[in-house]
Structure formats: C-alpha cells, structure tokens
Amino acid sequence: MSDLLLEWKLPVSPEAVFPAFDQPALIRRWFGAPPGCHRTHAPDPGALGQPYRVMLRDALGRAFAQVGCLVEAEPPRSLALEMDWEGGPLPSGRTRAELTFHPTDDGGTRVQVRQGPFVEDAARDAHRAYWEVCLGRLSRVVAGEAVPCFEEFWEESRGYVGPLGAAAYAVLAGLREAGAPPEAVSQVEDVLYTHLTRLREDTAAVLGAVLQSRVEGGAS
C-alpha cells in the first residue's frame, strides 16, 4: 500500500482558485480527463456526500467514466473526494484524494494533493500523471486563459454522438489545443457541420463504423 503525494503552484490566491471547483463552466475545462482523454459530460457539482459521474472518451474514442463523491469541503482551505474509474486507462480501485490550498507570499497558491491507498505503485504513478495533467489545465483556467473544452464541442455536435462526432470534435479540440488561429478553426468547423449534416443516416452509420474499426485497429 502506498499514497500519492504531489504539490503544484497556482498563480492566484486560494480564494480565486475555488470557483474553478464549483462553477461548471470552469470545472469542465480542467477536471476529470486523464492524459490524452477528453471529458464529454458531467452534471453540475453535486452536494456534499452526493455521488458524481464524469463521462469521458479515451484517445481511441472509447467511453469510460470517473465516479466518486465529494466528502469534505472547507473553502478556500481544503476539500476531499473519493474516486474510482469504470474502464479507461487508469487502474480501478476506490481511493480518497485530499487537496489543501496554501497561500504563498507572492499571492499565489500551493496545492498539496494526497491520494490513496494504492495497492500497486503503477496505479499510484498513473494517478500522479493524471493529477499533473489536470492541475496543469487548472493553472491555465485560474490564470484566465480560454482553455479549449472538448465537452462543449461534444454538446454542440448536432446529434453526431457516435464515431463521426467523436472524430469531428477531436479534430476541433486538437486544432484549438495546438493554437490554430480562430478563423482556421471556424472554417474547419463550418466544413464539418455542413458535410456531416448532409449525410444520410445509413451512410453516416456505415462511415462511423468503419472509422471506429480503423481507430481501434480492427481493420487493415
């Protein structure tokens, strides 16, 4: 058994950090998605003690979920949650994650993460990579950066929630993450919307199945 211990520096005070933990428009930009994965849906933050479920897609477009419960919250000093995974790249096993927020002399915040217990070191190390990615996005969010949000692309997919929708919005998310000019992203988005909406339902189903098969390595 072992615990994960991690520290991260944020550029704003603890009081300025906590809105990113309770405002859905901010949470969806940083929380829940492991490296290479995208968040597609989660309900508004639940009340203390209420279960939550974050729906995600892995790098191959396959669905999985993070499930858990917020068990303690003392804004802006600390919070604790219990979490587990249903599918996806991170090992399953319910753990408790405690986050504490300490003001720094330069007006920022030092975040301490303690999570465990982990039965295997590999699971602990996978969660370290998970938190480093999430906290890296959180740093950008609290600094006021317009962090791309795959969940919003997904919600705006006009009904293309299968493989075609996943592919279209992975492209858009990738372009925005890579820093493509907004006008270029807009042009690609217009093309995708225009042509996807012209597809017959049976044609879209066949193309989606072929795409899914190729992505998962099931076709040569």
C-alpha positions as CSV (number, residue, x, y, z in Angstrom):
1,M,0.0,0.0,0.0
2,S,1.2,3.5,-0.8
3,D,-0.1,7.1,-1.1
4,L,0.5,9.7,-3.8
5,L,1.9,13.0,-2.6
6,L,2.1,15.9,-5.0
7,E,2.5,19.7,-4.9
8,W,1.5,22.3,-7.5
9,K,1.8,26.0,-7.8
10,L,-1.1,28.2,-9.0
11,P,-0.7,31.8,-9.9
12,V,-3.7,33.2,-7.9
13,S,-4.9,33.1,-4.3
14,P,-6.9,30.2,-2.8
15,E,-10.0,32.4,-2.8
16,A,-9.5,32.9,-6.6
17,V,-8.9,29.2,-7.1
18,F,-12.0,27.8,-5.5
19,P,-14.5,29.0,-8.2
20,A,-12.8,26.5,-10.5
21,F,-14.1,23.8,-8.2
22,D,-17.8,24.7,-8.1
23,Q,-18.6,26.5,-11.3
24,P,-19.5,24.0,-14.1
25,A,-18.2,26.3,-16.9
26,L,-14.8,26.3,-15.2
27,I,-14.7,22.7,-13.9
28,R,-15.3,21.2,-17.3
29,R,-12.1,22.9,-18.6
30,W,-9.7,21.2,-16.3
31,F,-11.1,18.3,-14.2
32,G,-11.5,14.7,-14.9
33,A,-9.7,13.8,-18.1
34,P,-6.5,11.7,-17.9
35,P,-3.7,12.4,-20.3
36,G,-4.8,12.0,-23.9
37,C,-8.5,11.8,-23.0
38,H,-11.5,14.1,-23.2
39,R,-14.4,14.9,-20.9
40,T,-17.8,14.7,-22.6
41,H,-20.3,15.2,-19.8
42,A,-20.8,15.6,-16.1
43,P,-23.7,17.0,-14.0
44,D,-23.3,20.2,-12.0
45,P,-21.2,19.7,-8.9
46,G,-23.2,17.6,-6.5
47,A,-23.9,18.4,-2.9
48,L,-21.5,17.2,-0.2
49,G,-21.9,13.4,0.1
50,Q,-23.7,13.0,-3.3
51,P,-22.2,10.8,-5.9
52,Y,-21.0,12.2,-9.2
53,R,-20.1,10.7,-12.6
54,V,-17.8,12.3,-15.2
55,M,-18.2,10.8,-18.7
56,L,-15.0,10.6,-20.7
57,R,-13.5,9.4,-24.0
58,D,-10.1,7.9,-24.3
59,A,-7.6,8.6,-27.1
60,L,-9.4,6.0,-29.3
61,G,-12.8,7.5,-28.7
62,R,-14.0,4.8,-26.3
63,A,-16.3,5.8,-23.5
64,F,-15.4,5.4,-19.8
65,A,-16.2,7.2,-16.5
66,Q,-14.8,8.6,-13.3
67,V,-17.2,8.0,-10.4
68,G,-16.9,9.4,-6.9
69,C,-18.2,11.6,-4.2
70,L,-17.2,14.9,-2.6
71,V,-16.8,14.0,1.1
72,E,-15.3,17.2,2.6
73,A,-15.1,20.8,1.7
74,E,-13.8,23.8,3.6
75,P,-13.4,26.7,1.0
76,P,-10.9,28.0,0.4
77,R,-8.7,25.8,2.5
78,S,-9.3,22.2,1.5
79,L,-11.6,19.5,0.0
80,A,-11.6,15.8,-0.2
81,L,-13.2,13.4,-2.6
82,E,-13.5,9.6,-3.1
83,M,-13.0,8.5,-6.7
84,D,-12.8,5.4,-8.9
85,W,-12.8,4.5,-12.6
86,E,-15.2,2.5,-14.8
87,G,-13.0,1.5,-17.8
88,G,-10.4,3.8,-19.3
89,P,-6.6,4.0,-19.0
90,L,-6.4,4.4,-15.2
91,P,-6.4,1.3,-12.9
92,S,-9.7,0.9,-11.0
93,G,-9.9,0.9,-7.2
94,R,-11.6,3.4,-4.9
95,T,-9.2,6.0,-3.3
96,R,-9.5,9.2,-1.3
97,A,-7.9,12.3,-2.7
98,E,-7.3,15.3,-0.3
99,L,-6.5,18.7,-1.7
100,T,-5.2,21.5,0.5
101,F,-4.6,25.1,-0.6
102,H,-1.9,27.2,1.0
103,P,-1.4,31.0,0.2
104,T,2.1,31.9,-0.9
105,D,4.0,35.1,-0.3
106,D,3.6,36.2,-3.9
107,G,-0.2,36.0,-3.9
108,G,-0.4,32.5,-5.4
109,T,-1.5,29.1,-4.1
110,R,0.5,26.0,-3.3
111,V,-1.8,23.0,-3.8
112,Q,-1.0,19.7,-2.0
113,V,-2.6,16.5,-3.2
114,R,-2.6,13.4,-1.1
115,Q,-4.3,10.3,-2.5
116,G,-4.5,6.6,-1.6
117,P,-4.2,4.0,-0.6
118,F,-2.9,2.3,-3.8
119,V,-2.3,-1.4,-3.9
120,E,0.3,-1.1,-6.7
121,D,2.9,1.6,-7.4
122,A,1.8,1.6,-11.1
123,A,-1.7,2.7,-10.1
124,R,-0.2,5.5,-7.9
125,D,2.1,6.6,-10.7
126,A,-0.8,6.7,-13.2
127,H,-2.7,8.9,-10.9
128,R,0.3,11.2,-10.5
129,A,0.3,11.7,-14.3
130,Y,-3.5,12.2,-14.1
131,W,-3.2,15.0,-11.5
132,E,-0.3,16.7,-13.2
133,V,-2.4,17.0,-16.4
134,C,-5.5,18.2,-14.5
135,L,-3.5,20.7,-12.4
136,G,-1.7,22.0,-15.5
137,R,-5.1,22.7,-17.1
138,L,-6.3,24.3,-13.8
139,S,-3.3,26.6,-13.8
140,R,-4.3,27.9,-17.2
141,V,-8.0,28.2,-16.2
142,V,-7.4,30.2,-13.0
143,A,-4.9,32.5,-14.9
144,G,-7.8,33.5,-17.1
145,E,-6.8,31.6,-20.2
146,A,-9.5,30.4,-22.6
147,V,-8.8,26.7,-22.3
148,P,-10.4,24.6,-25.0
149,C,-13.2,22.4,-23.8
150,F,-14.0,19.2,-25.7
151,E,-17.2,18.8,-23.6
152,E,-18.6,21.9,-25.2
153,F,-17.7,20.7,-28.6
154,W,-19.4,17.4,-27.8
155,E,-22.6,19.1,-26.6
156,E,-22.7,21.2,-29.8
157,S,-22.3,18.2,-32.1
158,R,-25.8,18.4,-33.5
159,G,-26.6,14.9,-32.7
160,Y,-23.4,13.3,-34.0
161,V,-22.5,11.5,-30.8
162,G,-21.1,8.3,-32.4
163,P,-17.7,7.8,-34.0
164,L,-18.2,10.6,-36.6
165,G,-19.0,13.1,-33.8
166,A,-16.0,11.9,-31.8
167,A,-13.7,12.3,-34.8
168,A,-15.1,15.7,-35.7
169,Y,-14.7,17.2,-32.3
170,A,-11.3,15.5,-31.7
171,V,-10.1,17.4,-34.7
172,L,-11.5,20.7,-33.4
173,A,-10.1,20.2,-29.9
174,G,-6.8,19.3,-31.4
175,L,-6.7,22.4,-33.5
176,R,-7.5,24.7,-30.6
177,E,-5.1,23.0,-28.3
178,A,-2.4,23.4,-30.9
179,G,-3.0,27.1,-31.1
180,A,-4.6,27.3,-34.5
181,P,-6.0,30.7,-35.4
182,P,-9.7,31.1,-34.5
183,E,-10.6,31.8,-38.1
184,A,-9.0,28.5,-39.2
185,V,-10.8,26.5,-36.5
186,S,-14.1,28.2,-37.6
187,Q,-13.5,27.3,-41.2
188,V,-12.9,23.6,-40.3
189,E,-15.9,23.6,-38.0
190,D,-18.2,25.0,-40.8
191,V,-17.0,22.3,-43.2
192,L,-17.6,19.6,-40.7
193,Y,-21.0,20.8,-39.8
194,T,-22.0,21.3,-43.5
195,H,-21.0,17.9,-44.7
196,L,-22.0,15.9,-41.7
197,T,-25.5,17.3,-41.7
198,R,-25.8,16.3,-45.4
199,L,-25.1,12.6,-44.8
200,R,-27.9,10.1,-45.0
201,E,-28.4,8.3,-41.6
202,D,-27.5,4.9,-43.1
203,T,-24.4,6.4,-44.7
204,A,-23.3,8.1,-41.5
205,A,-23.7,4.8,-39.6
206,V,-21.5,2.9,-42.1
207,L,-18.8,5.6,-42.2
208,G,-18.9,5.8,-38.4
209,A,-18.5,2.0,-38.1
210,V,-15.6,2.0,-40.5
211,L,-13.9,4.9,-38.6
212,Q,-14.3,3.1,-35.3
213,S,-12.9,-0.1,-36.6
214,R,-9.8,1.7,-38.0
215,V,-9.3,3.7,-34.9
216,E,-9.4,0.6,-32.7
217,G,-7.1,-1.3,-35.1
218,G,-9.8,-3.7,-36.3
219,A,-9.3,-3.1,-40.0
220,S,-6.3,-3.1,-42.2
